[in-house]
Amino acid sequence: MLVPVAFIIGTAGSGKSLFTAAFSEWLKMSKQDVAVVNLDPGVLKLPYSPDVDVRNYVDVGDLMEKYGLGPNGALIMAADLIADEIETLQKTLKALTPTSFWWIRLGKWSCLRLEQVVLT
């Protein structure tokens, strides 16, 4: 079964996280089974509780401290480390068994910032 995908693209501070939170709440109120996935390793606070969170695999603050990187360098390194964990992330996401909708939020920095709302 093909699952529809929507991409949200915006610059930092444009409201991608708030939109993701509001949209996932709307889906829940519409009696949809919703799982929210955060794929932004640099976010400090989210207006929702993700069911899957990439920050459990990569911590940008730790990368900055351990390697003496700034925020941008740490985000680029985090993207590389996330790529190393892609199989684990894929298994986790497949366990959510999406059947009707994936919501992906893209941000603007050197690598992609993604959030997904997955209906199961």
N, C-alpha and C positions, 0 to 999 in steps of 0.2 A: 504494500500500500504506500503510495506517495503521500508525503506529509507536506502541506504548504509551509513556506518559510517567508517571514517578513523581516526586512533589515531596517533598523533605525540608525541613522548616521547623524552625528552632530559633534560640535566642538565641546571642549570641556565646559561644564556649567550650563549647557543648553537644556538640560532637563531629561536626559535619557533615563536616568535611574528613577526619577519621579514618575515618568511616563510608564516605565516597566512596572513599578509598584501599583500605579493606578489601573493599568491594563490587566495585570494579574488578579487584582481584587475584583475588577468587573467580571472577569471570566469566572471567578469563584462564585460571585453573586448570580451568575448565569447558570449555575449548577454544573460547571465544567470541572473536571479533575485537573488541577494545575500544579506543576512543579516549576520552581524558579531556580535558574542556574546562573551564578555569577562567574564570569570568566575575566574579570578585571582584577589582576593581582595587586594593583596599587590603590584600590579604593579603601578609604579608612572607615567609612560609615555608609550603610545602605538604608534606604527607607523601607526595606522589606527583609525578611529572613530567607536567604536562599536555601533550597534543598540540597544543592550541590554548589560548593564554593571552591574555586581554584586557589584561593588563599590557604586552603588546607594543604596544598602541594607546594606552593611557592610563597615566600614572605619577602616583599620588596624591601622592607626596613632591614631585615637581616642581611640581604644582599648588599645594601648600601654600607652597612657597618662592616661586614666581613671583607668586602673587596674595595672599600674606599670609593664607592661609586656615588654619583649624584642621582637624583630621581629618574632622569631620562635614561642614563646608563643602566640603572637597576631594572627599569621596565623592559629594556631591550634584552638584558640577560634573563629576566623572568620569562619573556616570550620564548627564548631558547630552551629554558628549563621546562616550561609547560609543554613544548614540543616533545621533549624526552618522556613526558608523562602521558602522551596522547593516547596510548593504548589503555592505560588505566582509566583515563577520563572517558574514553569511548565506552568501555565496559560499564562504567557508572551511569552514563547517559542512556545506554541501551537498556539498563535495568529499569529505567523510568518508563519504558515502553510507550513512547509517544505514538499516538494514533491520529491526532487531528491537527496539531498546530505547533510550530516552533517559533518562538519570538527571539530574535537576535538583535542586540543593541551594539552598534559599532561606535567607537569614539575616535577622536583624532589625536594620536600621538605616534611615536615612531613605529609602534606595532599596534595590532588591533586590540581594542577593548570590547569584549563581548559579554552579553548577558542573554540568556535564553529563558523563555517561559515555555515550558513543555506541558501540553495537555496529555494526560494518560487515560 
